[in-house]
Amino acid sequence: MEKVKCLIIGSGPAGYTAAIYTARAALAPVVYAGLVPGGQLTTTSEVENFPGYPEGVNGTVMMDDLRRQAERFGAVVRPGVVTAVDLSRRPFVATVDDGEYTIEAESIIIATGAEARYLGLPSERKYIGMGVSACAVCDGFFYRGRDVAVVGGGDSACEEALFLSTLCRKVYLIVRKEFLRASKHMQRRVFETSNIEVLFGSVTEEVLGDQNGVTGVRVRGPEGVQRVLDIEGFFLGIGHTPRTEIFKGQLELDPDGYILVGAAVGAALSAPDSNGNTAGSGDWTPSTATSVPGVFAAGDVADRVYQQAVTAAGSGCRAAFDCERFLIEG
Ligand SMILES: Cc1cc2nc3c(=O)[nH]c(=O)nc-3n(C[C@H](O)[C@H](O)[C@H](O)COP(=O)(O)OP(=O)(O)OC[C@H]3O[C@@H](n4cnc5c(N)ncnc54)[C@H](O)[C@@H]3O)c2cc1C
């Protein structure tokens, strides 16, 4: 069986950045790219907020640059989905493509990302990237001075609505239930924002549009009354699903399935060893360490808050440092 020092699962900004750093540290990383080589940014056209690109950059081009940069230092990027892992002993074992291949790894960096949830309407799918977006921070800027809608009733939807309210003329918040699930503080901020209109008891029936993109959304409100909102941006605020299925039962996850890392792992990190040392002692805090020593997690899969390319890349760098240090110290 092939043996590697460092296996990286995922090829988004977190995975490729971890690959750049671990390759430069002579760990000869092998990266499995998964079903979406390059990650989520390959599903969008223009990325305007990644530092270093004053004119913006096409998401696919940017991720291709990252891949080539990692390969330049010797990272091996392979197609393939890791379909199972055994983290119960080291070296760890990963199974690729349902048993087509197995590989042993001294360490693993998990960078499998999180998938934005959509409503599942055919009309919504049709306009993804043409007015339908699951990321207000990423795409809100394109709708300055326009009218938009956000779907959802929890903290993420309220945050998206509040963010958009600073850029857009009007923000409709479409809420299925008769109340908001968001924190009281968040609710108060939403209700106090004059250009946010909350539509309770409302279900999105269809996203409307033409060849240029979204032009409106049809919602069914209380007592079945239909209403068409004239909007140009339709934002999903119904959360993300971290891709952690294969790690369930092996790593500590939070209730929504995000991998717990660093201080959040708690006992696993702070328990002293026989010499009285803890993993986070001295000048080193392994902020990407999971509950299994030698397994690290970076990017959206371990971050329910920031979920941006630059933060994913930053944590990929940290995971590489943590991993290298772990391998040196045994
Ligand atoms: C439409 C859209 C537009 C966005 N625009 C911006 C923007 O303008 N600016 C910005 O900063 N952020 C933007 N984001 C958010 C940004 O894309 C994410 O925060 C970032 O990509 C997260 O990086 P990641 O490396 O953690 O995961 P991802 O990019 O999600 O990559 C995950 C990788 O893991 C792989 N994978 C998953 N499971 C497996 C497996 N079992 N085996 C092998 N591989 C696996 C996938 O194939 C993929 O390559 C946008 C997101 C979306 C959806």
Ligand as a Chemical Component Dictionary entry (heavy atoms), coordinates in Angstrom:
data_LIG
# 
_chem_comp.id                   LIG 
_chem_comp.type                 NON-POLYMER 
_chem_comp.pdbx_formal_charge   0 
_chem_comp.three_letter_code    LIG 
# 
loop_
_chem_comp_atom.comp_id 
_chem_comp_atom.atom_id 
_chem_comp_atom.alt_atom_id 
_chem_comp_atom.type_symbol 
_chem_comp_atom.charge 
_chem_comp_atom.model_Cartn_x 
_chem_comp_atom.model_Cartn_y 
_chem_comp_atom.model_Cartn_z 
_chem_comp_atom.pdbx_ordinal 
LIG C1  C1  C 0 -21.214 30.795 -5.337 1  
LIG C2  C2  C 0 -20.154 31.104 -4.320 2  
LIG C3  C3  C 0 -19.423 32.261 -4.463 3  
LIG C4  C4  C 0 -18.433 32.558 -3.539 4  
LIG N1  N1  N 0 -17.735 33.715 -3.703 5  
LIG C5  C5  C 0 -16.727 33.999 -2.842 6  
LIG C6  C6  C 0 -15.955 35.179 -3.009 7  
LIG O1  O1  O 0 -16.190 35.978 -3.924 8  
LIG N2  N2  N 0 -14.958 35.397 -2.123 9  
LIG C7  C7  C 0 -14.680 34.548 -1.070 10 
LIG O2  O2  O 0 -13.752 34.793 -0.316 11 
LIG N3  N3  N 0 -15.408 33.432 -0.895 12 
LIG C8  C8  C 0 -16.418 33.147 -1.739 13 
LIG N4  N4  N 0 -17.185 32.024 -1.545 14 
LIG C9  C9  C 0 -16.890 31.167 -0.382 15 
LIG C10 C10 C 0 -15.633 30.323 -0.675 16 
LIG O3  O3  O 0 -15.787 29.693 -1.911 17 
LIG C11 C11 C 0 -15.419 29.294 0.425  18 
LIG O4  O4  O 0 -15.364 29.940 1.682  19 
LIG C12 C12 C 0 -14.093 28.548 0.183  20 
LIG O5  O5  O 0 -14.074 27.976 -1.092 21 
LIG C13 C13 C 0 -13.899 27.465 1.236  22 
LIG O6  O6  O 0 -12.734 26.802 0.926  23 
LIG P1  P1  P 0 -12.442 25.332 1.436  24 
LIG O7  O7  O 0 -11.089 25.003 0.911  25 
LIG O8  O8  O 0 -12.686 25.248 2.877  26 
LIG O9  O9  O 0 -13.559 24.411 0.767  27 
LIG P2  P2  P 0 -14.165 24.261 -0.691 28 
LIG O10 O10 O 0 -13.808 25.387 -1.580 29 
LIG O11 O11 O 0 -15.595 23.965 -0.484 30 
LIG O12 O12 O 0 -13.438 22.966 -1.261 31 
LIG C14 C14 C 0 -13.732 21.705 -0.730 32 
LIG C15 C15 C 0 -12.973 20.683 -1.545 33 
LIG O13 O13 O 0 -13.075 19.423 -0.913 34 
LIG C16 C16 C 0 -13.296 18.450 -1.914 35 
LIG N5  N5  N 0 -13.900 17.293 -1.247 36 
LIG C17 C17 C 0 -15.039 17.235 -0.509 37 
LIG N6  N6  N 0 -15.238 15.990 -0.051 38 
LIG C18 C18 C 0 -14.191 15.247 -0.495 39 
LIG C19 C19 C 0 -13.814 13.888 -0.361 40 
LIG N7  N7  N 0 -14.557 13.031 0.345  41 
LIG N8  N8  N 0 -12.684 13.461 -0.973 42 
LIG C20 C20 C 0 -11.903 14.321 -1.667 43 
LIG N9  N9  N 0 -12.199 15.632 -1.819 44 
LIG C21 C21 C 0 -13.327 16.077 -1.245 45 
LIG C22 C22 C 0 -14.160 19.128 -2.942 46 
LIG O14 O14 O 0 -14.082 18.457 -4.192 47 
LIG C23 C23 C 0 -13.468 20.493 -2.966 48 
LIG O15 O15 O 0 -12.377 20.457 -3.808 49 
LIG C24 C24 C 0 -18.170 31.686 -2.455 50 
LIG C25 C25 C 0 -18.910 30.512 -2.323 51 
LIG C26 C26 C 0 -19.880 30.208 -3.254 52 
LIG C27 C27 C 0 -20.660 28.919 -3.121 53 
# 
loop_
_chem_comp_bond.comp_id 
_chem_comp_bond.atom_id_1 
_chem_comp_bond.atom_id_2 
_chem_comp_bond.value_order 
_chem_comp_bond.pdbx_ordinal 
LIG C1  C2  SING 1  
LIG C2  C3  SING 2  
LIG C2  C26 DOUB 3  
LIG C3  C4  DOUB 4  
LIG C4  N1  SING 5  
LIG C4  C24 SING 6  
LIG N1  C5  DOUB 7  
LIG C5  C6  SING 8  
LIG C5  C8  SING 9  
LIG C6  O1  DOUB 10 
LIG C6  N2  SING 11 
LIG N2  C7  SING 12 
LIG C7  O2  DOUB 13 
LIG C7  N3  SING 14 
LIG N3  C8  DOUB 15 
LIG C8  N4  SING 16 
LIG N4  C9  SING 17 
LIG N4  C24 SING 18 
LIG C9  C10 SING 19 
LIG C10 O3  SING 20 
LIG C10 C11 SING 21 
LIG C11 O4  SING 22 
LIG C11 C12 SING 23 
LIG C12 O5  SING 24 
LIG C12 C13 SING 25 
LIG C13 O6  SING 26 
LIG O6  P1  SING 27 
LIG P1  O7  DOUB 28 
LIG P1  O8  SING 29 
LIG P1  O9  SING 30 
LIG O9  P2  SING 31 
LIG P2  O10 DOUB 32 
LIG P2  O11 SING 33 
LIG P2  O12 SING 34 
LIG O12 C14 SING 35 
LIG C14 C15 SING 36 
LIG C15 O13 SING 37 
LIG C15 C23 SING 38 
LIG O13 C16 SING 39 
LIG C16 N5  SING 40 
LIG C16 C22 SING 41 
LIG N5  C17 SING 42 
LIG N5  C21 SING 43 
LIG C17 N6  DOUB 44 
LIG N6  C18 SING 45 
LIG C18 C19 SING 46 
LIG C18 C21 DOUB 47 
LIG C19 N7  SING 48 
LIG C19 N8  DOUB 49 
LIG N8  C20 SING 50 
LIG C20 N9  DOUB 51 
LIG N9  C21 SING 52 
LIG C22 O14 SING 53 
LIG C22 C23 SING 54 
LIG C23 O15 SING 55 
LIG C24 C25 DOUB 56 
LIG C25 C26 SING 57 
LIG C26 C27 SING 58 
# 
